């Protein structure tokens, strides 16, 4: 029997179609293309994804220490060939110390310089020495990780997030004249900038509409924070439809039918799934150059300054008024995401796992 490849979710991630965050979606995609993959995480009430092996090894709520102990027991029982730990440096290092013969990889989706366990140069240097590999989802994150470290030393490996084309809906033959924002309803995602830009541009574009899809967190039935309540009110005043959180399948359907996707992010993005799925669905993209966002989109986006609603409104108006410009970005986006197809990215992962420590 072949030893499994374990993929360990962060404690807050829920491995379920109705509640999955970006990391769970990426892990699900990689697990589909990885023989003998087993995903480990907290208990999921609705049973999780049915097409990959999942083990709930910790209760749906509990302490960080309890989560670590649950993962230690799971690794001891399953005896894997390798373990990919997503977003949890302390867990990865603990497993590496307890199981020196197993290849333990730490996978980073966000800025490592703000991540507990990696903030200092010494912590990042120690992790590089003790783990089989550290994977960052973009070169931007890899460069940030190496800040203050000797450039000649061992470096993280960049493996971009994949696109699962089997999940992509058919593109609408005739797209709605619609601007779309998809993401968490938090200041760092720039949804407030999107609302202000829409207030400026919608009166100038008869027949065009705008919509916001997302919640403060991933999942249905969540309590709304004050920022989201304020955005809901401002969106209504600007004529923007506020959908709230919906399952990923409905997000993709909306992407396949709209015309323009806006990502006015303020945060250091890793390799945003929203951007690459939007391009796979045929959207023209307007975005900021934050973190790995321009690395994900490359030339397939119209870029604007962070926090500048005037610039965002101008870019949205330009694309709305110029179908040829939209078509050009759509084609560039399609060419970009074909390089991120699930089997292509998974093959790079499997090659990395086979490398000697």
C-alpha positions, -999 to 999 in steps of 0.1 A, spaced: 0 0 0 14 34 -10 20 58 19 -4 88 17 3 124 10 -13 144 38 -26 179 32 -32 198 65 -56 227 65 -53 257 88 -75 255 119 -101 280 107 -106 264 73 -137 244 66 -134 217 39 -168 220 24 -184 233 -8 -207 257 12 -180 270 36 -147 266 18 -122 295 19 -95 301 -7 -70 277 9 -96 248 11 -104 254 -26 -67 252 -35 -61 221 -14 -92 204 -29 -79 211 -63 -44 197 -56 -59 167 -38 -79 158 -69 -47 156 -89 -25 139 -62 -26 101 -59 -32 89 -23 -39 124 -10 -57 127 23 -69 161 36 -68 167 74 -88 194 92 -115 201 117 -149 184 116 -173 197 89 -210 195 96 -222 189 61 -197 162 52 -171 181 32 -161 175 -4 -172 140 -16 -145 135 -43 -113 135 -22 -104 117 11 -109 139 41 -104 131 78 -117 153 105 -91 148 132 -101 177 155 -134 191 168 -151 220 150 -139 243 177 -110 242 202 -76 255 210 -45 258 188 -26 234 210 -54 209 207 -53 212 170 -16 205 169 -20 174 192 -47 161 169 -24 165 138 5 148 156 -18 117 164 -30 116 128 5 117 113 16 90 137 -13 68 127 -13 74 90 24 71 84 25 93 54 53 98 28 50 136 31 29 162 48 20 196 34 11 220 62 -8 251 50 -3 284 69 8 269 103 46 273 108 46 260 144 27 229 135 51 222 105 82 226 127 67 204 155 60 176 130 95 179 115 110 175 150 88 145 159 89 127 125 124 134 110 120 107 83 88 123 69 91 151 44 73 181 60 65 210 38 51 244 49 29 261 24 25 299 27 -5 318 11 0 351 28 28 376 38 52 356 60 66 387 76 34 391 96 28 354 103 33 341 139 64 319 139 81 336 109 83 373 119 120 373 128 149 365 105 160 338 129 126 321 128 125 321 90 161 308 88 153 280 113 122 269 93 143 267 61 168 245 77 145 221 95 117 216 69 118 196 37 107 226 18 89 259 22 65 267 -6 52 302 -13 23 306 -38 41 336 -54 75 350 -60 65 381 -41 60 360 -10 92 342 -16 111 375 -18 95 387 14 104 355 32 140 359 23 141 395 36 172 397 59 184 362 50 216 354 31 207 353 -6 230 323 -11 211 302 15 183 278 8 152 296 -5 115 288 -6 100 272 -37 73 291 -56 44 270 -67 14 290 -79 -22 283 -70 -39 261 -96 -71 265 -116 -95 236 -118 -111 239 -152 -135 210 -144 -152 234 -120 -155 263 -143 -190 269 -158 -196 276 -194 -190 312 -203 -222 332 -211 -226 337 -248 -238 373 -241 -224 388 -209 -243 411 -186 -230 446 -185 -220 442 -150 -191 452 -127 -183 425 -101 -165 426 -68 -158 392 -52 -141 388 -19 -142 393 19 -160 424 30 -131 439 49 -111 472 44 -80 454 32 -99 441 1 -109 476 -9 -146 470 -13 -152 505 -1 -131 518 -30 -153 497 -53 -185 512 -40 -172 548 -43 -160 541 -79 -194 526 -88 -211 557 -74 -191 578 -99 -193 555 -129 -227 540 -130 -246 573 -137 -224 576 -168 -231 541 -181 -268 535 -188 -276 498 -188 -246 489 -166 -249 475 -131 -226 464 -103 -227 437 -77 -207 427 -45 -204 390 -36 -188 381 -3 -189 381 35 -166 392 62 -157 355 66 -163 324 45 -195 305 51 -232 309 52 -253 323 81 -225 346 95 -232 375 117 -225 408 99 -198 432 113 -203 470 114 -180 475 84 -201 452 63 -233 468 75 -219 502 64 -208 489 30 -243 474 25 -259 508 31 -234 527 9 -238 501 -18 -275 506 -18 -271 544 -21 -247 539 -50 -270 515 -68 -248 484 -62 -264 451 -55 -250 435 -23 -254 397 -25 -235 386 6 -217 353 9 -227 325 -15 -211 291 -22 -182 290 -46 -203 273 -74 -226 304 -74 -196 327 -74 -182 310 -105 -216 312 -123 -217 350 -116 -181 353 -129 -191 335 -161 -219 360 -168 -205 394 -158 -181 416 -178 -156 432 -155 -140 421 -122 -126 448 -99 -99 439 -73 -89 472 -56 -70 453 -29 -50 471 -2 -34 440 13 -3 421 3 -20 394 -18 -5 360 -21 -16 345 -54 -53 354 -53 -77 327 -64 -104 354 -73 -81 368 -100 -72 335 -117 -107 321 -115 -121 354 -128 -98 352 -158 -107 315 -163 -143 326 -164 -136 352 -191 -137 384 -170 -117 415 -178 -98 425 -147 -91 458 -130 -67 455 -101 -40 470 -79 -4 459 -79 -5 445 -44 18 415 -35 13 386 -59 -17 401 -77 2 414 -107 21 381 -107 -12 362 -110 -27 385 -137 5 396 -155 -6 416 -186 -42 405 -183 -53 434 -161 -57 472 -161 -39 484 -130 -48 513 -107 -33 529 -76 -43 516 -42 -72 534 -25 -78 556 -55 -115 554 -63 -112 581 -91 -86 559 -109 -107 528 -104 -138 545 -118 -118 557 -148 -105 522 -155 -140 507 -151 -154 533 -175 -127 528 -200 -133 490 -202 -171 494 -202 -169 518 -231 -144 497 -251 -155 461 -259 -123 455 -278 -102 464 -248 -123 440 -227 -118 413 -253 -81 419 -253 -78 415 -215 -101 384 -216 -78 367 -242 -47 376 -222 -63 362 -191 -72 330 -208 -36 325 -220 -24 332 -185 -46 308 -166 -40 279 -191 -5 277 -176 -20 272 -141 -42 242 -150 -46 217 -122 -26 188 -136 3 211 -146 6 226 -111 1 192 -94 29 177 -114 53 204 -101 41 196 -66 48 159 -70 82 166 -84 90 188 -54 79 161 -30 102 135 -46 133 157 -42 157 146 -15 157 166 17 
